Amino acid sequence: MSTHPQRRPSYAAVLRVPHARRTFAAALTARLSYGTVSLAVMLSVTRSTGSYAVSGVVLSLFGATTVFLMPLRASLIDRHGPRRALLPMAALYGALLSVLAVLTWRPGAPAVAVGAAAALAGCCAPPLGPTMRALWSELVHDRDLLQRAYSLDGVAEELLFVSGPALVGALVGVAPPASGILFSAVLVVVGTWVFVTSPAMTGPRPSVPGRRLGAVRGLLAPVAVAAGVGLALSGVDLLVMAFAAEHSHGTTLVPWVLGALSAGSAVGGLANGVVTWRAPARTRLCRLTAGLGLVIAAAGLAPGLWTLTAAMACAGAFIAPALTTAYLLADETAAEEARTQAGAWVNMAVNAGSSAGAMVAGLLVGRLPLVVCFLLAGAVAVSAALLAAPWRRRPPEPGSHPYPGGPADVRDAPAAL
């Protein structure tokens, strides 16, 4: 690692890029919808059907269609451009959320209709995060400044998912829970409209046959690592609750422990953007993910909850840097006409890993000692890092120009995914 103070761009420099502030603010407004909608759906469906089981199924349907169809929706953004594809998605998504809100406004909602509306809404969820990250690559050409932009984007997104449930909690204190779903619909439609009308918004990118997602091997690394991080972290949430219960603390302090994880991630993400790295992005990605896994594995040895809180803060310091680097690596390896889709694959991997990790952790807790469960959660992240490690160095192609602090430009690689 090396720092060059004279070359360090500031976070303020990111926001001074022409049209960046308006575009980023609009994207964050629309993305806040994803921080509010899950809790709003859970509360409203539970109240309207009177069944936690139905609520769980509806949330699963909504989450599955949102996550697993994201690369397909992102490919439409790359093919037709955000202005032509993103706003119709947001409008349809908002309309279906409104239908879901109407269905769940009063008790007695038909479970089948509620599930169908939730699943259809998830099918249309606009890939706002991947679109914004692809747009950062259009707005920012300096790689150091782009790393700063991605770090700022990642930390801001994490704050949205922390503040979103708080907003829903305040809203349902004065209105039915379904109002939170309507609020989410308004956020995504209004935010997306301002986003796509920004002067910075680009049109469709020219497609090159046989090169839809750049180098396959380049994309496998960030996708595998993102899945490993999601698996490990979703398991940690449940393990922290089990740890608190085992040490006779109940669950009242669990939010503080998980808050330390989020705070550590925010600090780590901001610090990651400050540093100019010499190591290539893929090497950094593997080191950060391995560090996360090792800290999680060691956290199981904590003698008490406050020690565990400190360990979670240390683990969090690796999260945002690892995911930011995964998105950067995906952007570097993807063909120019498929940047949105490349970011969507990483996003899908994180969320899919989170879903699977929660299920696996639920099966293991109570059957194995907690120390072993923490060790297994950490081993998942370390294994993903080893899987993605650059064991062999490939010589650069003639005429290629490596990015400062990153791998060579492989956007012209012929393989496609």
LINPE-V83216 format. One line per field, one symbol per residue. ss: DSSP state (A for helix, B for strand, O for the rest). Layout:
BEGIN
ss: ???
END
This chain:
BEGIN
ss: OOOOAAAOOOAAAAAOOOOAAAAAAAAAAAAAAAAAAAAAAAAAAAAAAOOAAAAAAAAAAAAAAAAAOAAAAAAAAAAAOAAAAAAAAAAAAAAAAAAAAAAOOOOOOOAAAAAAAAAAAAAAOOOAAAAAAAAAAAAOOOAAAAAAAAAAAAAAAAAAAAAAAAAAAAAAOOOOOAAAAAAAAAAAAAAAAAAAOOOOOOOOOOOOOOOOOOOAAAAAAAAAAAAAAAAAAAAAAAAAAAAAAAOOOOOOOAAAAAAAAAAAAAAAAAAAAAOOOOOOAAAAAAAAAAAAAAAAAAAOOOOOAAAAAAAAAAAAAAAAAAAAAAAAAAAAAOOAAAAAAAAAAAAAAAAAAAAAAAAAAAAABOOBOAAAAAAAAAAAAAAAAAAAOOOOOOOOOOOOOOOOOOOOOOOOOOOOO
END
